[in-house]
Amino acid sequence: MRWPVLSAALLSAIASSSALSQTTPPVDPSAQPHKEWELTRRSSVDLAKRDGTIDDARILPYLQQLTDRLTNFAGIDSTQVRLTRSQSQYAAILPNRGLYISAGMLGRIEDEAELSGLIAHEFSHLALHGFCVLDPFRAPSPPQDLRDGERQATTLAVSTLKTAGYDPTSMLGLLSKLSYEHPAWSKAIASEDLLDLRAHLETEVMPPAGYRLDSSAFVQAHNALVSMRPKVVE
């Protein structure tokens, strides 16, 4: 029995039909890296409800104690910190003065100086802008506006950290890592801006040893988060 010879055009049509029948799975926005400028301006997204929160006695009291200390130096009112269950890396300060840090972000931070830098950076956004910078569900702000907002917040955070006794270069290092790991962030966190700030800091007197709330508190909180990571992912 001889099989009919199919033409190249027919084979191509069959292949195209097969490719079209394979639907691309939808992208889960919660799994994508985002930062405060990718949240809504008017706090219409409740991160605590969307991602869930972690209320662990080994983690949250430490985060709140550190946050309370930094509010005094940032010149803002008391702020409630919430640790969300999301493995996406983000931190946000919203108009209702709620500070949100994701489990993914806290897991990426290496020491208390970096964590203080992250918190001071968010406080600076609240002091300067009063809301998050960009709403991804509406028309995006021009990239230059993002960069200007981040540069202003980072500069103010440097001043806050110095007053609080932290070495602000840790914050610059953290922002550099995040910008490198997530190229979308580099549109706002420009490496040249961070280098300029670092060069300027080299001419100034840094805190003698750096403040530590408790040398073991960060390690304990970080280890507790790592130990519960399987539950966080679920």
VENGIRA-V883724 format. One record per run of one state. SS is the DSSP state (H for helix, E for strand, L for the rest). FROM is the first residue (numbers start at 1). TO is the last residue. Records with the same first field share a line. If there is no record, write none. Layout:
# VENGIRA-V883724
SS: FROM-TO / FROM-TO
This chain:
# VENGIRA-V883724
L: 1-7 / 22-28 / 32-35 / 39-46 / 52-52 / 54-59 / 75-79 / 85-90 / 94-97 / 109-111 / 129-142 / 165-168 / 182-182 / 188-190 / 202-216 / 228-228 / 234-234
H: 8-21 / 29-31 / 36-38 / 47-51 / 60-74 / 103-108 / 112-128 / 143-164 / 169-181 / 183-187 / 191-201 / 217-227 / 229-233
E: 53-53 / 80-84 / 91-93 / 98-102
